[in-house]
Amino acid sequence: MQKLPLTMACGPYDRMEALAQGVIQPEGIDLRYLGIQSPPEIFARMIKTNSFDVAEMSLAHYCIMRIRGDFPFVAIPVFPSRVFRHGYIFVSKSSGIREPKDLEGKRVGVQEYRQTAGVWVRGILQHDYGVNLDTIHWVEGGVNEPRAPDHDMDLRPVRPLSLELIPADRTLNDMLEAGEIDAYFGARRPGALDKGKNVVRLFPDYRAREKDYYSRTRFHPIMHTLVIREDLYKQHPWVPESLFKACQESKAWALKQMQFSGAQRLMLPWLFDEIAEMFALMGGDPWPYGLEPNREILTAFVQYLVDQHFIESTRSIEELFAPIINWSE
């Protein structure tokens, strides 16, 4: 029987390397893997031009649009990108911000208000530190390079929001260094952190805080999921399970390669110490896929979307993802 040809766009991640190289073959699928470095490019090409059959997708964009009811894609509970975010909150030294509550009433920059990284940071600030997000004036624009608004991608909350766009020739990095905004957070580090004189992290001890956060919540913040075109899913409902299984196998292959001690795979001098620390903190599957291992974190994330006025009410997680039997559980 001829295999179903599918094109999948995702980042050049170690957990997807076996799929990209063809070491792992999804059952019944002739997979063409496109490793694209820029996640926003993947998202935009999938949403605007339907360029792929399967693609990496912003978790926030997917959940918001799927719940709003106008998004022709269905998520597979595979999460190719996760990032702890305590280390991505930056403040101007001249702002007087010393602790999270000091952000209230301030001008805070964001690359895109709807960005998943921003949803996570705001959720952490609200739920862990009691910050009243509704008091903040948001300033949106490019971080280290100017960014023009993208009306197809820039989702706005369903309630009024204090938000201004910076001029198209300016950057949040320069404004933060100059003290024109008090803080910035998002998915990218501002260049002034290393090259400027007025930008520091809100949490200099961010790594210790992230470990404590994980120990208390078991949340390793999910940034992206995978989506399949809904018409393709309806025509071939077996595809999500086949891809899910292959992604699980690819992740296991990557973990095995990473632990090979005969020759160090990555240019990290203390790689094996980092691996040992990761397993000690997170257990045998530090990057879990599937609904059940991620039910609490996904439920919390959807609640953050309600708190931040992107959607009116929560939905069950089952409504957002293709049903998968995870045989590895």
C-alpha positions, 0 to 999 in steps of 0.5 A: 500500500502506498504511504500517505505523503505529508509535509511537516514544518518544525524547528531543527530540534534534537527531539525531532532529529530522527524524523528529519533524518528518516531514522524514525518513519511514521507508520503509513506516512511518507514524511518530508520534514522541513526544519525551519529555524524561525517559529514565527515563519512556520506559524505565519506560513501555515496560517496565511498560506496553508503551506504544510500538512503538519506544522509547529504552532504557537500554543497561545495562537492555537488555543485562542483561535480554536476556542474562538471557533475559527481555526481550520487546524487540530492540535496533536499533543506533541510539544516541541518547544518548552522554555522556563521564563523567569529569566526572560523578564528584564527591567530598566535600572532607572525604573525603580523595579526591584520586585514583581509587584513593582511592575504594577502601573508601569510601561512594559514592553512585549514583542507581541502581546499574544505571544505564548512566552508573554502569556506564561510570564503574565500568568507566573507574575499574576499567580505566583507573585500577585501582580495585577496585570490590569494596571500595566500599560503594554507597549508592543514592538520589535525587540532588537529589530523593528517590527511592523504590525501583522494584523493577521497574526496579532490577536487582541483580547476581547476586552479593552486593553491599555496597549500602544504600538511603538513607531515602526523604526524603533525597538523595545531594546533601545527604549528599555536601555533609554528608560522610555519603558520600565520593563520588557519580557518575551521570547527574546533577550534584549541586546542591551542586557549584554551591551548596554548599561541600564538593563538587568534581569528582574530575577538575577537568580532566575535558574534557582527560581525556575527549579523551585517553580518546577518543583512546586508546580511540575510546570515546564512551560509549553510554548508550541504544539503541533497542528494538522490541517483539519480537512486532512485529519477528517479524511485520514483520522489515523494520522495524528496517532501515527505522528504522535507515536513517531514523535515519541520514538524520535524524542527517545532516540534524541535522549539516547544520543544525548547521553552517549558518553563516548564523544560529547554530542554538543559543545557544552563542557558540562553536558553530562552534569546538566543531563544528570541534573535534569533527570534528577529534577524531572524524572525519566521523561523530562519532555512529556507528550500526550494529554494526561502528563500535561493536563494540569499545565494545559488547564492552567494555560487556558485559564491564563488566556481567560485571565488575560482576556483572550477568551471568555471562558475555559474549555476542556483540554479534550476539545482542543486536541485530537484523541490519542492513545498513548501506548507508552504510558 
